[in-house]
Amino acid sequence: MPTRAPAPGGSLSLIGRCKRSLAGVGLGWLFACALVALLVMLPVLSLLGHALEGSGDMWPHLRAYVLPQAFANTVILLTGVGLLVILIGTGSAWLVTAYEFPGRRLLSWALLLPLAVPTYIVAYVYVDLLHPVGPAQTLLRDLLGVASPRDLRLWDIRSMGGCILLLGLVLYPYVYLPVRAMFAMQAAGALDAARTLGAGAGGCFYRVALPLARPAIAVGTSLALMETLNDIGASEFLGVRTLTVSIYATWVNRSSLPGAAQIALFMLVLVVSLIVLERWARRRQRYAGSPRQQRPLTRKPLVGWRWLLVALALLPVLLGFVTPALHLALEAVRRLALVGIEAHILQQAANTVLISAAATAVTISIAFVLVFTLRLARSAAGVRALVRIASLGYAIPGTVLAIGLLGPLGWIDGALNDSAKWLWGAGTGLVLGGTGFALVYAYAVRFLAIGNGSIEAGFDKIPQSLDDAARSLGAGAGRRARCLHLPLARPALAAAMLLIFVDCMKELPATLLLRPLNFETLATHLYGEASRGTYESGALAALLIVLAGLVPIILLSRYGHSTTR
Amino acid sequence: MFSRLVFRPLALLAALAVTAPAFAEEVNLYTTREPGLVKPLLEAFSERTGIEVNTIFMKDGLAERVASEGERSPADLLMAVDFTDLVDLGVTQAVNSDTLNKVVPAPLRDADGRWYALSMRARVIYADKGLDLKGFHYEDLAKPEWRDRVCIRSGQHPYNTALIAHMIARQGEAATETWLRGVKNNLARRAGGGDRQVARDILGGLCDIGIGNSYYVGLMRSGDSGAEQQQWGNGIQVVLPTFKNGGTHVNISGAALARHAPNRNNAVKLLEFLVSDEAQALYARANYEYPVSQQAELHPLVAAFGDLTIDPMPVAEISSHRRAASLLVDRVGFDN
């Protein structure tokens, strides 16, 4: 249960506390944190620069005609997706951790599968399937004996409701993953106590498990909501005009980059306030448990009507993964029969895996350093602020981030070029812009929040007493990181790497704008085909994105089983 | 485990960063046109000249990227569908080529040679096959008889903003606003999706009439994009509308020479190749577009739409009203 504890060291002055907590932190660690925070802030600062140029008459126009609608749509979309991912993610996590039933282990990892399906793909697939001339309605008309689609008008998936449903179906694993981990490892003590005290299944869930899982739910939901904010492909295709779509239209059609930057920053402030508010709301709650309490929950057999829950939990897997994957597979097979396998697709798959792996490695390493420094500093406010700043990138939609990065990449390249000329008399050309580095930089900025969040959660489970013991035995900070925190946080690291890798593979807008010449990923290829209208030619690429996303998911589930048991 | 996971990919990444193509003769192309559309043209060019073409396709932000790369930019030729931003950000340079000036009609190029149109796509009417739409005007879309019968993609899509900008250029903003409100009132569903969705929605009975680009019809009817889309393409009729007392609106695709092009000569060669009979025929044959060259023949599927009379309004003039058109779409709440 969350307990209310007085803030530690309440009598010391703020500065005194900072000094004390920073005493054991090497300057190198602090410098690394500050550098990362600066690198993440660069695109934001560059956007701020654009915003300050002033958009002239654009802001009044936006305020009168664009923002009210876009803001309302965004709020409705976020609320809908938020509720849906919490419902599916938490409910299914509870089912597979609290109950025992045949097929539980299978379901428990199958629930992760929709993570592999990008939002834009799920939108395309369902419009295909559910359109009046698509297979579902055609079949329905045949069954009912209706001749023309004009005589049988059904709900159109291209609507706000459709958008919420589809995004929720592929984004809920962001909640499911951390909540399941929380239920599986941390809730056992409190839950067994509640059971002993005679609490029923409902009471256990609502009064013990749910409050305990709140931080995990908050983290997962905020990730899912930021993915929602980042989405342009699906919402545009489904006709939902969000703030993100407006930023894009303001920049491209209304020819106002300052105006677009202003909306983007407005949105960033909004997101940050929400996150701060949520953290503030549970500021007094502590969720610590001793390592001895960390053991798997005793699962109860599933009886009676509760079997319905299993059927219900199968739905997101069927709708969020099986259906789109089968549809893509079918399209891909048709395409293969037509043109055979094209060599470039293998190259694109290799590019995708390579760049995603590189970005994942860089991101996770940076995140580890950041969170470890935070640990060394015993969560000192200054370091905490740096880590939070370093997590900002996730709240910036990919397109906006990419535009914000162009400026800094240009300056850094310019500076490198000039200093190289001065030193060796020859310029370096483009080192960052238009190379793999630009992409890795963009991915790292965007997905660092995932790494930070997961590793922080992992570290929370390591009691501070272990650090102190190691330190008193003479282990320096580096050694403690290597021998203590790294192995103990491995499940958290693995989970973070999975999420980051899959996200990098699906990333589209920043990849499109920042990639090198002749460098095509599966996502950019798919986008090229889809925007040209030859969606079928993209089906194979889409299927490969989904399949490649499966590999780390399967690895993770096996890894998870071998370490949590 | 950690070092294995971290350092191997890093090494691979380093390798990636230095794998810049190293051909003696090359030209670097930045394009907002989809790779599938330009690939046949570029392959033909490389075959003729031995010059390798390196490409990067991006959707938006091409101008911003080239601007941020500054004088170190590897970009030689920029292919796009609108050149206002490129010219405004000063990332193009003028080309003075008799070949280009001879083939590309004056309304379809910049007076100073900073960009040239290479192909065109007409903004046409897709409609239910049962309708008689002879002599249809764009203005007619606002007539009350079409209430709840019109499908169209987002008013903010460049294809539609260009059409609306064209209307502004011809009739002024007030008249265009009245027209756009009329069209908005006639929508059968919210504006959105793509042009091919319009064809599919007409076939699916959601609407009777809509606006789409000519080349999508060629693409759909040819069967290149599958049997399903062929069914959508064949399920509609195509009508070439005109403005009252004018011609049909076309969107262009074109190219401009980059300001700091490191391979300037090769870029001009590529540009000139793109207006050659061979390339123009390819635009028509492979992409179902209207070539800018009078010589090149149309694809039979496109020729079947009837004779195209292009409205004489210069593209640059239309483009100058693009922002106004986009703001008008907001004021009317066209996409809401």
Chai-1 contact restraints between the chains, C-beta under 6 A:
chainA,res_idxA,chainB,res_idxB,connection_type,confidence,min_distance_angstrom,max_distance_angstrom,comment,restraint_id
A,Y65,B,D330,contact,1.0,0.0,6.0,A-B,restraint_1
A,Y65,B,R331,contact,1.0,0.0,6.0,A-B,restraint_2
A,V66,B,D330,contact,1.0,0.0,6.0,A-B,restraint_3
A,Q69,B,N336,contact,1.0,0.0,6.0,A-B,restraint_4
A,H131,B,G204,contact,1.0,0.0,6.0,A-B,restraint_5
A,P132,B,G204,contact,1.0,0.0,6.0,A-B,restraint_6
A,V133,B,R200,contact,1.0,0.0,6.0,A-B,restraint_7
A,V133,B,L203,contact,1.0,0.0,6.0,A-B,restraint_8
A,V133,B,G204,contact,1.0,0.0,6.0,A-B,restraint_9
A,S148,B,G205,contact,1.0,0.0,6.0,A-B,restraint_10
A,P149,B,G204,contact,1.0,0.0,6.0,A-B,restraint_11
A,P149,B,G205,contact,1.0,0.0,6.0,A-B,restraint_12
A,R150,B,G205,contact,1.0,0.0,6.0,A-B,restraint_13
A,G239,B,R190,contact,1.0,0.0,6.0,A-B,restraint_14
A,G239,B,G192,contact,1.0,0.0,6.0,A-B,restraint_15
A,R241,B,D335,contact,1.0,0.0,6.0,A-B,restraint_16
A,A249,B,Q156,contact,1.0,0.0,6.0,A-B,restraint_17
A,V252,B,D60,contact,1.0,0.0,6.0,A-B,restraint_18
A,N253,B,Q156,contact,1.0,0.0,6.0,A-B,restraint_19
A,N253,B,T161,contact,1.0,0.0,6.0,A-B,restraint_20
A,N253,B,S326,contact,1.0,0.0,6.0,A-B,restraint_21
A,R254,B,S326,contact,1.0,0.0,6.0,A-B,restraint_22
A,S255,B,R323,contact,1.0,0.0,6.0,A-B,restraint_23
A,L354,B,L12,contact,1.0,0.0,6.0,A-B,restraint_24
A,A357,B,P9,contact,1.0,0.0,6.0,A-B,restraint_25
A,A358,B,P9,contact,1.0,0.0,6.0,A-B,restraint_26
A,A358,B,L13,contact,1.0,0.0,6.0,A-B,restraint_27
A,A361,B,L5,contact,1.0,0.0,6.0,A-B,restraint_28
A,A361,B,V6,contact,1.0,0.0,6.0,A-B,restraint_29
A,A361,B,P9,contact,1.0,0.0,6.0,A-B,restraint_30
A,S365,B,V6,contact,1.0,0.0,6.0,A-B,restraint_31
A,I403,B,G61,contact,1.0,0.0,6.0,A-B,restraint_32
A,L406,B,E64,contact,1.0,0.0,6.0,A-B,restraint_33
A,L406,B,R65,contact,1.0,0.0,6.0,A-B,restraint_34
A,L406,B,S68,contact,1.0,0.0,6.0,A-B,restraint_35
A,G410,B,S68,contact,1.0,0.0,6.0,A-B,restraint_36
A,G429,B,R72,contact,1.0,0.0,6.0,A-B,restraint_37
A,L430,B,R72,contact,1.0,0.0,6.0,A-B,restraint_38
A,G433,B,E69,contact,1.0,0.0,6.0,A-B,restraint_39
A,T435,B,A17,contact,1.0,0.0,6.0,A-B,restraint_40
A,G436,B,L13,contact,1.0,0.0,6.0,A-B,restraint_41
A,G436,B,L16,contact,1.0,0.0,6.0,A-B,restraint_42
A,G436,B,A17,contact,1.0,0.0,6.0,A-B,restraint_43
A,F437,B,A17,contact,1.0,0.0,6.0,A-B,restraint_44
A,L512,B,M58,contact,1.0,0.0,6.0,A-B,restraint_45
A,L512,B,K59,contact,1.0,0.0,6.0,A-B,restraint_46
A,L513,B,M58,contact,1.0,0.0,6.0,A-B,restraint_47
A,L513,B,G61,contact,1.0,0.0,6.0,A-B,restraint_48
A,L517,B,N28,contact,1.0,0.0,6.0,A-B,restraint_49
A,L517,B,N54,contact,1.0,0.0,6.0,A-B,restraint_50
A,L517,B,I56,contact,1.0,0.0,6.0,A-B,restraint_51
A,N518,B,N54,contact,1.0,0.0,6.0,A-B,restraint_52
A,G528,B,E34,contact,1.0,0.0,6.0,A-B,restraint_53
A,G528,B,P35,contact,1.0,0.0,6.0,A-B,restraint_54
A,G528,B,F57,contact,1.0,0.0,6.0,A-B,restraint_55
A,S531,B,E34,contact,1.0,0.0,6.0,A-B,restraint_56
A,R532,B,E34,contact,1.0,0.0,6.0,A-B,restraint_57
A,R532,B,G36,contact,1.0,0.0,6.0,A-B,restraint_58
A,G533,B,R196,contact,1.0,0.0,6.0,A-B,restraint_59
A,G533,B,Y216,contact,1.0,0.0,6.0,A-B,restraint_60
A,G533,B,L219,contact,1.0,0.0,6.0,A-B,restraint_61
A,T534,B,S225,contact,1.0,0.0,6.0,A-B,restraint_62
A,E536,B,S225,contact,1.0,0.0,6.0,A-B,restraint_63
A,E536,B,G226,contact,1.0,0.0,6.0,A-B,restraint_64
